[in-house]
Amino acid sequence: MSALFESIADLKKVVKINASMPFESIEPYINDAADIYLVPHISSEVLEAAAAADANSRLKQLVRRALGPLSLALATDELGIMYGDSGITVQNEQGKRSPANDSKIQAAKENLMLRGKQALDRLIGWLYDHRDTYSTFNDIDSAATRGFIRNAMEYQGDGGVYIDNSHVSFRQLLPSIFQLQESDIRPLLNDDVYNRLLANSNLNAKQSVLRRTIVMYLANRSAGLCTSQNSRRQRQGCRVVPEFQPLIRPMYSDQDDSLNWYMRQADFYMGQIKGLIDSEAEELGLPQRPDGLMHYNEKDRKFVTSIL
């Protein structure tokens, strides 16, 4: 996708880079960054449309602002070294610029990654507004229609978890949401009610309340999984590039609590869901239990047994 940038002069419009650098040195990273970061979110067809568009088109400008920083972040570790007959070497000239230390390099990579992913968020948001024109983007985004939460705005507004309305963050959370609704929500409902709640159509008042509570549960439970100390430790230990920080922003910073506030909220909403199912089964369209209680000691749910 180097057609998006045809020279270092084009690249300099979106990132800080030395004008004397040969474009051939950075071009492979542009192509790789496009495949790694952009194609999974906007499709190769949309990327090709941006490459063929006029330089002043809004689509091309948005793609460039995302692709430029992400390309440089991907190239940062390799740009300062050279491969040759002497092995891997670095330039050593006295009286000129000194190599940056590791902390400054890491800070530069994190800033480039943040800028690039924020620009990618804006690009995805723009494509949402022009989805009728870019059908392949719709195809990629259609996966969200299988979930109770369809986009970043619903996750933050209806789910009550702040993610800076980040489309990238929401798409990272989407697989966890799918798993939670299948493992935690579907077993509580029959197929008819589950599918109606999922489609969010022709719901009565009680079903609407149940759906809102399910959305709050899914958002807080998935947020709890991503903000736990173990999850962050694992992601930071194996990451190749700096993590995009707006993934989840907890509303507090309490290390003693292990960032599990969202888990406690999820437990609360699951209790609300089970209470609604138990007390409003008839209005929800579910089989009504004979005495209005959750029978955990039924044949298929037994957890207490007698030794007699």
N, C-alpha and C positions, 0 to 999 in steps of 0.2 A: 504493500500500500504506500510505497514511496511517492506515488503521484500526488499524495496529499501534501508532501513537502518535496519540492524539486531542487532545493538548494539550502545552504546554511542560512542564507538571508531569509528564507521562508520560516525556518525553524527559530530564528532569532526574534520573530514577532511574538512568540509564545513562551520561550525560555531563554535564560541567559547562557550563551555559549560563545566560545571564541570564534571570531569570523575566519580565522586562518585554518581552522580544522577542516580537513577534506570531508566533503559530504559523504563519500564512500565509507568513511569510518563509522558514521552514525546510522547510515541507511539500514544495515541489518537489524539494528535494535528497533527502528521504527516499524519494520515489517513484523518482528516478533511481538512487540508491544500491541500492535493492532490485533494479532491473532490471539494473544493471551488475555488482554483486558477488554477489548472492544467487541470483537465478534460474538462472544457468548452473550452479550447484553443487547446488541443492536442488529446482529446478523451481518453476514458478509455482503448481502445485497445492498443494504443501507450504506455500508462502508464504501462499496464500489460506486454507489450513487453520489456520495460525498466527494470521492476522488474525481469523478467526471464533471462535477458541478463547477460553476464559475467561482472564482476566488472570493467574490463578495457575497456569495450565498450564505444564508444563516446556518444551514446544515454543515457546510464545509468549515465555517469558522468555529462552530461548536466542537466538531470532531478534532480540529487542529488543537484547540485549547485543552482537550483531554489527552490526545495522543502525544503531544510534544513533551509535557512533563513526565508522563509515564514511560516514554522512550528513554529519556535521559536518566530516570531513576533506574531503569533496567540496565543502562550502559555504565552507570557510575563506577561500579567495582572494576570494570575492565579498561576504562579509558586511560587510567593512569599507568598501565603497564604495557610492555611490548613483548611480542613473541618473536624469537629469531634463532639463529644458529647458537647463540650463547645462552639459550634458554629464556626464562622470563626475566626481563630487566626493567628498570625504571630510569628516567632521564636524570642526570646528575650534573648540573651546571652551577658553579659557584657564582654568587653575586646576582642571581636571578630569583624567580619565585621559588619558594620552598613547598614541598609536598604538604597537603593538608593533613592534619592528624585524624585519627579514626573517629573521634567524637564529632568533628566538623563534617566529615563525610557522611556519617550516620544521620546527623541533623539535616543535611542537604537532601539525602534520600527520603527521609520522612516528610520533609516539606514538599518535595516533588510529588511523592505519592499522594499526599493530602490534596495538593492542588489538582492533580490529575483525576483523582476519584471524585472530588467535588465538581469538576468540570464534566465528568461522566454522568454524575447525577443530574446536572442541568441539561445535558444532551438527552438523557432518557426522558426527563420531564417534557422537553420540547417535542420529542417523538410521540409522547402520549397525546399531546395537543394536535398532532398531525398524523394520527394513526390511520386515517382513511387514505392517506397518500402512500404510506409505507406499510404495506400489508405484511411483509416478512417480519417486521418488528412485532406486529400483532400476533403472528404465529409463535414467536418466542415467548411473548408475554401471556399467551393463553394458558400456560400452566397454572397461573394464579387463579384461574376461574374454578379450579378444582378445590379451592380452599375456602374456609369461612372468612378469611381476610384476603382481600384482593390486591391491595397496594399499600404503599408506605403511609399514605395519609390515613387509611383505615386502621393500620396497625397503631399509629400514634394517636389518632383522634378517638377511635372507638375502643382500641385496646388499652389505651392509657399508659403506653410506654414510649418515652421520648427517644427517637432515633434521628432527630434533626430532619425528619421527612426524607430520609435518604433512601432512594430507590435501590442503590447498591446494597445497603445494609439489609433492606427488606428481602432482597433476593437471596442473600446469604442465609437468612433465617427461614426462608420458605420450606426447605426440606424438613426442618425440625417441626414446623407447623403441620405439615402433611402427616408426619409420623404420629404426632400427638393427637390429631383429630381421629386418626384410625385406631390408635391403641387405647385412648382414654375416653373419647366421646362416642364413637360408633357403638361400642358394646352396651351403652346405657340406653340406646334408642332403637326402635324398629326401623327397617329400611325406609318405609314411607315417610316417617317424621324426619329422619336424618336427611333424606334427599330434599324434602321441602325446606328444611332449615338451611341446607347448603345452597339451594337455589335462591333463597330469600324472597319467595313469592307466595302470595295468598296465605299469609300468616295471620292468625288471630292474635289478640293482645298477649295472651300467655306465651304463645310461641315466639313472639317478638322479644319478650323479656328473656326467655330462655336463650334465644340466639345471641342477644347482647351479652349475656353472662358467659356464654361459651367463648365469644370473641375475647372478652376480658381474660378468661382463663388461658386461652391459647397464647395470647400476647405475653402475659406475665410468666407463664411456664417456660416458653421459649426464651424469654429474656433472662430468666433465672438460670437456664442451662448455659447461656453465653457469658453471664457475668460471674459465674462461680469462680473461685480462685483456682481450682483444678483446671477448668476449661481455659482460663487465661494463661496459666502456666504452660499448658500443653501447646497452645497456639504460638506463644512467644518462643518456646523452645525449639520448634521445628520450622518456623516461618523463614522463607527465603527473602522476602521483602517486608518492609515495615507494615504493621497492621493498619488498616484504615480505621482511624479512631472513632468515627461516628457510629460504629457497629451498635453499641448500646452505651448510653450515658446514664449511669445510675444517678438518682436524685440526691445522693448523699455519699459520703466517703467514710465508712466505718469498717475498718479492717477486722475488728473483733467479730463482726456479724457475718464475715465471709461473703459479703455481697449477696446474701440470700433473701433480701427483702422481697424480691419478686417471687421467690418460691413460696414465701408465706402468703403473699397475695393470691398466688395460684391455688394454694390449699383452701383459702377462704372462698374463692369463686367456685371451686369444685364442690364444696359443701353447699353453696347456693344452688348449683345445678342439680345435685341429688335431692335437695329439699324441694325444689320445684317439681322434679319428676315424681317424687313421692306424694306431694300434696295436690298437684294439679294434673294428675295423669289423664283424667278424662278429657279436660280441655286441651291438653297437649296432643291428644290422639293416641295415647299409649295405653296398654292393658293396665287396668286398675288393680292394685293389690288388695286382698280381702280386708285387711285391717289398717291400711294406710301406712304400714311400716316397711322399712327396707329389710328384707329377710336375708341376712347374710348367712344364715345357717341352713339355707335350702340345699338340696342335693348338689346343685351345680356351683354353689358358692360356699361350701362348708369350710370353716376354718377352726371350729371347736369340735372335738370328738370326745366321746365318753369311753373310759377304760372298762366300763361294765358291760 
